[in-house]
Amino acid sequence: MNHHFSTTYAQVVDTEPRTITVVENQENVNLHCRIGRPAQLCLIRMPGINDQFTLDPKLESPVAGMHYHGEGLDKGSCGVRIERVTADNAGLMNCTLFVDGRGLTGSIEIVVAFPPEQPVIEVVQGNLANVEVNSELTFRCMAAHGNPAANLSWFLDQEQIYEGVRLTEPEEYYDERSNKRFFTASSTLTRSIRAEDNGKRLTCQAQHLAYPEGVSRTDLILDVNFQPQALPEQVVYGLQLGRTATASMVIKANPSPRVMWNIDGTDYHQGTEQGRYAVPIPEALGNNRYNVSLTIAGLTLEDLSKTYVLRAANNFGSEDYRLTLRSQDEVFSESSSFGTGEIVGLVLAVVIVLVAVALILGARATGRWCFRGASLNTDINPDSEAQITPHPHDDEIDERLQTQDPAAHYVHEGDERHTATNGKHENGKQTKAQQQPQQQKPVSNAPAVKQENGKTDSKTNTSVDTTDNGVGETMLPPAPATGTVVQATVPNGETTTFPVMPPTPDINSSILRPINMRQNPLDALGSYPPGAIRRDPQLSVNSGNFDNASVLSSDSCSTIGYGDPNQVGLPVAGAQKRWIPHQQRELLEKQAQLLLSGAALKRKRETEIF
């Protein structure tokens, strides 16, 4: 504790440090006192020196080993530097600064540390000479005559112990002859002894700054007596039939055990040999471990079926152990069966995977299974010209209609191109189409028939003028909405028929109107919304219905309906089918209008002539 005194004023003298702990013979220890005003004199009183002395930075020190330390008297600094500390320097050092003839005093406590004695372990409770398992012992460790008191801790084989440790207050002593103050530190440990504690090192460690290495230790080896320790049932593998076999196990006991084997009710003591059985004396392995064995001459199958019981005992108890013998053949049989099962399972798994892969590849190659992904239905605007995913059954419908109507001509991209017949039969004769009445009647799908010499030609032929749509398809002119057909003579002298184009439909009947061609609810109702114009279906030459084909659609659907299956007037994207672009469709419409106008004008002139 630091005390400050003032002889004249209440002004405090600052000290640095307030308390200092040093070891004996420590060198160059600095102690400093300071005041906020210039001082004229610095007076020092040091423990171990009888008289006080003055220090001045400009003058030599009157005491050997003591020197001025500070910033100068004019700055109110007064201190001392000790060259080498001794035990006599322990105590209060006073420094007095004189200001205007008046003295101001401060003090610093000096603690000179000296090492305590080596720690000592003693048994407070229990008998260390006869320690048994589960017995409780109390140990005490002391480190006496140290300044300051040492710090004590317990270890068991380098592992610190916290459980059962209790620290006590250090005891303080004062020696008048040496004028020294010292302390004795102590700590107690209470522990329940275990079998695994046997042979371990119990250590009490004292830590003190005055120790040369900082710590000092004292060890105690624990000698714990215990009966043979229990083990689970043991199995000895790899014994060979017909040869001498040795079955052994390792047990722990202290002191060494006495052993006896019991084989099917017959006892065999250690160090004896009876018949084919011999029991050697247990072999010490160290750390209270012993190897106990049994030797059997000429091992037989009957020996493998017997029950073997080992009894080990010492002065602190006994324990029984059961042992089973297994031959090398049994071990090999078990491991082989286990490995075979794993191999069979692995082979079956591989076979299943290979069969599945073969089935998939075969089905894909023969086309028996469908591997195409599901169609993607996309909602787009009516003005869009994007290609739409086809319905999966369009090709089947086209093939079925082709079978029903052999007169239909299919023209596909990449296939052999079939040329139209211009209305002639295979015999080269021309067949004229009869003009239909002017009242609106549905056009019959029956083919035209020519009679020669009173006979009817049974051959069916379909003549039509077609137009290439620019993408590899041959398209027909649009079918008239009224079903009216006119006959015209073209410049080559031949007569052909053209369907009359209906008036330009409004927005409700536009080909881009989103109406389902296959399933139109208006067909079932038989009525249409106000202002809507009913449109006849328009099909391409790829359709099974050849007579109703139209150049305005390339849909291969054979079902008569209204609108487009994609609801935007676009054809289905087949493998070899194309849709007609908007500009080309308008061009085809204009060409059809011109042809119809020319045919009508020519017919009018012929009528005026006749």
Long-range contacts (C-beta under 8 A, 24 or more apart in sequence): 1-109, 2-106, 2-107, 2-108, 2-109, 3-92, 3-107, 4-105, 4-106, 4-107, 5-94, 5-105, 5-106, 5-107, 6-104, 6-105, 7-96, 7-102, 7-103, 7-104, 7-105, 8-102, 8-103, 8-104, 9-102, 9-104, 11-35, 11-36, 11-37, 11-104, 12-106, 13-95, 13-97, 13-104, 13-105, 13-106, 14-106, 15-95, 15-106, 15-107, 15-108, 17-108, 18-108, 18-109, 19-108, 19-109, 19-111, 20-108, 20-109, 20-110, 20-111, 21-111, 21-112, 21-113, 21-148, 21-209, 22-85, 22-110, 22-111, 22-112, 22-113, 23-85, 23-112, 23-113, 23-114, 23-209, 23-210, 24-85, 24-86, 24-87, 24-112, 24-113, 24-114, 24-210, 25-84, 25-85, 25-86, 26-84, 26-85, 27-83, 27-84, 27-85, 28-81, 28-82, 28-83, 29-81, 29-82, 29-85, 30-69, 30-79, 30-80, 30-81, 30-82, 31-69, 31-79, 31-80, 31-81, 31-82, 31-93, 31-95, 31-108, 31-110, 32-69, 32-70, 32-77, 32-78, 32-79, 33-70, 33-77, 33-78, 33-79, 33-95, 33-97, 33-106, 33-108, 34-70, 34-76, 34-77, 34-78, 35-76, 35-78, 35-97, 35-99, 35-104, 36-76, 37-76, 37-99, 38-73, 38-74, 38-75, 38-76, 38-99, 39-73, 39-74, 39-76, 39-77, 39-78, 39-97, 39-98, 39-99, 40-73, 40-98, 40-99, 40-100, 40-101, 41-73, 41-96, 41-97, 41-98, 41-103, 42-68, 42-70, 42-73, 42-78, 42-95, 42-96, 42-97, 43-95, 43-96, 43-97, 43-98, 43-103, 44-78, 44-80, 44-93, 44-94, 44-95, 44-96, 45-93, 45-94, 45-95, 45-96, 46-80, 46-82, 46-89, 46-93, 47-88, 47-89, 47-90, 47-91, 47-92, 47-93, 47-110, 48-86, 48-88, 48-89, 48-90, 48-91, 52-94, 55-79, 55-80, 85-110, 85-112, 86-112, 87-112, 87-114, 87-178, 87-180, 88-179, 90-147, 90-179, 90-180, 90-181, 111-147, 111-148, 112-147, 113-146, 113-147, 113-148, 113-208, 113-209, 113-210, 114-146, 114-147, 114-180, 114-182, 114-210, 115-146, 115-208, 115-210, 115-211, 115-212, 115-216, 116-143, 116-144, 116-145, 116-146, 116-149, 116-150, 116-182, 116-183, 116-184, 116-185, 116-206, 116-208, 116-210, 117-143, 117-144, 117-145, 117-146, 118-143, 118-206, 118-216, 118-218, 119-143, 119-150, 119-152, 119-204, 119-205, 119-206, 119-216, 119-217, 119-218, 120-204, 120-218, 121-202, 121-204, 121-218, 121-220, 124-188, 125-190, 128-223, 129-223, 130-225, 131-193, 131-222, 131-223, 131-224, 131-225, 132-193, 132-224, 132-225, 132-226, 132-316, 133-193, 133-194, 133-195, 133-224, 133-225, 133-226, 133-227, 133-316, 134-192, 134-193, 134-194, 135-192, 135-193, 136-190, 136-191, 136-192, 136-193, 137-190, 137-191, 137-193, 138-188, 138-189, 138-190, 139-188, 139-189, 139-190, 139-191, 139-202, 139-204, 139-220, 140-186, 140-187, 140-188, 140-189, 141-186, 141-187, 141-188, 141-189, 141-204, 141-206, 141-218, 142-184, 142-185, 142-186, 143-184, 143-185, 143-186, 143-206, 143-208, 143-216, 144-182, 144-184, 144-185, 145-173, 145-182, 145-183, 145-184, 146-182, 146-183, 146-184, 146-185, 146-208, 146-210, 147-180, 147-181, 147-182, 147-183, 147-210, 148-183, 148-208, 149-183, 149-184, 149-185, 150-185, 150-206, 150-207, 150-208, 150-216, 151-185, 151-206, 151-207, 151-208, 152-185, 152-186, 152-187, 152-204, 152-205, 152-206, 152-207, 153-187, 153-204, 153-205, 153-207, 154-187, 154-189, 154-202, 154-203, 154-204, 154-205, 155-201, 155-202, 155-203, 155-205, 156-197, 156-200, 156-201, 156-202, 156-203, 157-200, 157-201, 158-203, 161-189, 161-191, 163-191, 164-189, 164-190, 164-191, 165-189, 166-190, 193-222, 193-224, 194-224, 195-224, 195-226, 195-229, 195-252, 195-254, 197-222, 197-224, 198-222, 198-223, 198-224, 198-225, 198-226, 198-254, 198-288, 199-223, 199-224, 199-287, 199-288, 223-254, 224-254, 225-254, 225-255, 225-315, 225-316, 226-252, 226-253, 226-254, 226-316, 226-317, 227-253, 227-313, 227-314, 227-316, 227-317, 227-318, 227-319, 228-252, 228-253, 228-257, 228-312, 228-313, 228-314, 228-317, 228-318, 228-319, 229-253, 229-319, 230-319, 230-321, 231-321, 233-321, 233-322, 233-323, 233-324, 234-321, 234-322, 234-323, 234-324, 235-323, 235-324, 235-325, 235-326, 236-323, 236-324, 236-325, 236-326, 237-326, 237-328, 237-331, 238-326, 238-327, 238-328, 238-331, 239-299, 239-304, 239-325, 239-326, 239-327, 239-328, 240-299, 240-327, 240-328, 241-299, 241-300, 241-301, 241-327, 241-328, 241-329, 242-298, 242-299, 242-300, 243-298, 243-299, 244-295, 244-296, 244-297, 244-298, 244-299, 245-295, 245-296, 245-299, 245-303, 245-325, 246-293, 246-294, 246-295, 246-296, 247-293, 247-294, 247-296, 247-308, 247-323, 247-325, 248-291, 248-292, 248-293, 248-294, 249-291, 249-292, 249-293, 249-310, 249-321, 249-323, 250-285, 250-289, 250-290, 250-291, 250-292, 251-289, 251-290, 251-292, 251-312, 251-319, 251-321, 252-288, 252-289, 252-290, 253-288, 253-290, 253-312, 253-314, 254-288, 254-314, 255-314, 255-315, 256-282, 256-284, 256-290, 256-314, 257-282, 257-290, 257-292, 257-312, 257-313, 257-314, 258-312, 258-313, 258-314, 259-292, 259-310, 259-311, 259-312, 260-310, 260-311, 261-294, 261-308, 261-309, 261-310, 261-311, 262-308, 262-309, 262-310, 262-311, 263-306, 263-307, 263-308, 263-309, 264-306, 264-307, 268-294, 282-312, 294-323, 299-325, 299-327, 301-327, 304-330, 380-568, 381-568, 382-512, 382-513, 382-514, 382-568, 382-569, 383-512, 384-568, 384-570, 385-570, 385-579, 385-581, 385-582, 386-570, 387-570, 387-573, 387-579, 388-565, 388-566, 388-568, 388-570, 388-572, 388-573, 389-573, 390-572, 390-573, 390-574, 391-557, 391-565, 391-572, 394-556, 394-557, 394-572, 394-574, 395-556, 395-574, 395-575, 397-544, 397-556, 397-557, 397-558, 397-559, 398-542, 398-543, 398-544, 398-556, 398-558, 400-544, 400-558, 401-543, 401-544, 401-545, 401-558, 402-544, 404-544, 405-544, 405-545, 405-546, 406-460, 407-447, 407-460, 407-461, 407-462, 407-546, 408-462, 408-541, 408-543, 408-544, 408-545, 408-546, 409-462, 409-474, 409-541, 409-546, 410-541, 410-542, 411-466, 411-473, 411-474, 411-541, 411-542, 412-472, 412-473, 412-542, 412-576, 412-577, 413-471, 413-472, 413-473, 413-576, 413-577, 413-578, 414-472, 414-576, 415-576, 417-474, 420-463, 420-464, 420-465, 420-466, 420-474, 421-461, 421-462, 421-463, 422-463, 422-465, 422-494, 422-496, 423-448, 423-461, 423-463, 423-494, 423-495, 423-496, 424-461, 424-463, 425-450, 425-457, 425-459, 425-461, 426-459, 426-461, 427-457, 427-459, 429-457, 430-494, 430-495, 431-457, 431-461, 431-463, 432-487, 432-495, 433-485, 433-487, 433-496, 433-497, 435-485, 435-486, 435-487, 436-483, 436-484, 436-485, 438-484, 440-482, 440-483, 440-484, 441-483, 442-483, 443-479, 443-483, 443-485, 443-547, 443-548, 445-545, 445-547, 445-548, 462-546, 462-547, 463-496, 464-541, 464-546, 464-549, 465-496, 466-541, 467-551, 467-588, 467-591, 469-551, 469-554, 469-578, 469-580, 469-584, 469-588, 470-580, 470-581, 470-584, 471-578, 471-579, 471-580, 472-576, 472-578, 473-540, 473-541, 473-542, 473-554, 473-577, 473-578, 474-541, 475-540, 475-541, 475-549, 475-550, 475-551, 475-554, 475-580, 475-588, 476-540, 476-541, 476-546, 476-549, 476-550, 476-551, 477-550, 477-551, 477-588, 477-592, 477-595, 478-538, 478-550, 478-551, 478-552, 478-588, 478-589, 478-592, 479-536, 479-538, 479-548, 479-549, 479-550, 480-536, 481-533, 481-534, 481-535, 481-536, 483-536, 486-596, 486-599, 486-600, 486-603, 487-603, 488-595, 488-598, 488-599, 488-600, 488-602, 488-603, 489-599, 489-602, 498-592, 498-595, 498-596, 498-599, 500-596, 501-589, 501-592, 501-593, 501-596, 505-533, 505-535, 506-531, 506-533, 508-532, 508-533, 509-533, 509-534, 509-535, 510-569, 511-538, 511-552, 511-553, 511-564, 511-569, 511-585, 512-568, 512-569, 513-563, 513-569, 514-563, 514-564, 514-567, 514-568, 514-569, 515-562, 515-563, 515-564, 515-567, 516-561, 516-562, 516-563, 516-564, 516-565, 516-567, 517-555, 517-557, 517-559, 517-561, 517-562, 517-563, 517-564, 517-565, 518-557, 518-559, 518-561, 518-565, 519-561, 520-561, 520-562, 520-563, 522-562, 523-561, 523-562, 534-562, 535-562, 535-563, 537-561, 537-562, 540-571, 540-577, 542-577, 551-580, 551-585, 551-588, 551-589, 551-592, 552-580, 552-585, 552-588, 552-589, 553-580, 554-578, 554-579, 554-580
